[in-house]
Structure formats: structure tokens, C-alpha cells
Amino acid sequence: MTDAANPTVLRLPAGASQFEVFATNPQFAPPQPNSVGLDGTAFGGDGALYVTTYTAGGFWRFAGRSSSATRAVSWASVAR
């Protein structure tokens, strides 16, 4: 799950009743006040988590699923 107003990707661990921070990065922040930052998530066939930023047009990839708010994130590109 993404938080569109903050630069945060959340997750709900199995058996938990509260979300926890999966990742955070200033690059996910809305580009201007009252705009949208992160807005979508999907797992790819490679097992990586992909997230998008609507207003800024970002497309990000997280390798692995271990919990770490400072995990490595890379700009993802799509073959056309």
C-alpha cells in the first residue's frame, strides 16, 4: 500500500493488525503541496515490488521483500 501524501510504502505483515513502513524515500514525495506522490503498487514476475508516482511520473523497483525502511530502491524502466 502506498501513502499518496507522504513518501511511504506500507505493508501489513501476516497476523498483524497495523501497517508498518516497508520503505520511505524523499524521491516518493509529492512534487508540490496538496499533490499526489505514490499511487500504485504491483509485484512483477521477477518477484520485485514496483511502485509509481502519479504527478512526478516515477516508476520504482524494490528487489526483495525483507522489511527495512531504508531499503535500496532503483529507478525502473520499461522496454518498449
C-alpha positions, 0 to 999 in steps of 0.5 A, spaced: 500 500 500 502 506 498 501 513 502 499 518 496 501 524 501 507 522 504 513 518 501 511 511 504 510 504 502 506 500 507 505 493 508 501 489 513 505 483 515 501 476 516 497 476 523 498 483 524 493 488 525 497 495 523 501 497 517 508 498 518 513 502 513 516 497 508 520 503 505 520 511 505 524 515 500 524 523 499 524 521 491 516 518 493 514 525 495 509 529 492 512 534 487 508 540 490 503 541 496 496 538 496 499 533 490 499 526 489 506 522 490 505 514 490 499 511 487 500 504 485 503 498 487 504 491 483 509 485 484 512 483 477 514 476 475 521 477 477 518 477 484 520 485 485 515 490 488 514 496 483 511 502 485 509 509 481 508 516 482 502 519 479 504 527 478 512 526 478 511 520 473 516 515 477 516 508 476 520 504 482 523 497 483 524 494 490 528 487 489 526 483 495 521 483 500 525 483 507 522 489 511 527 495 512 525 502 511 531 504 508 531 499 503 535 500 496 530 502 491 532 503 483 529 507 478 525 502 473 524 502 466 520 499 461 522 496 454 518 498 449 
